[in-house]
Amino acid sequence: MARVSEESRRARVRLLMSLACTLVAFVFTVFASVGHAHYVGVALTVTVVGVFLTTWFLLDVWITARAGRERQYGSGGVTPMTGAKRPR
């Protein structure tokens, strides 16, 4: 198994916690809507904010994983550290 950086691990935990809370809010919103409750608007607002945060944290996971890979393996370009000759 590949080693994961601490930043990437924290970002993944934030994503999973946000996803879990968003799913709970979504189920709560559906049941409130079916039950014709008065607080459906508030529940829907919380669900929309949760979807926005989950998307934000998904981008955070993607960016930190990519940065970690580049830090570990390099950017993939020709650099002076690779020892490759420059093309003529």
Sequence and secondary structure as in RCSB ss.txt:
>XXXX:A:sequence
MARVSEESRRARVRLLMSLACTLVAFVFTVFASVGHAHYVGVALTVTVVGVFLTTWFLLDVWITARAGRERQYGS
GGVTPMTGAKRPR
>XXXX:A:secstr
     HHHHHHHHHHHHHHHHHHHHHHHHHHHHHTT TTHHHHHHHHHHHHHHHHHHHHHHHHHHHHHHHHHH  
SS  TTTT     
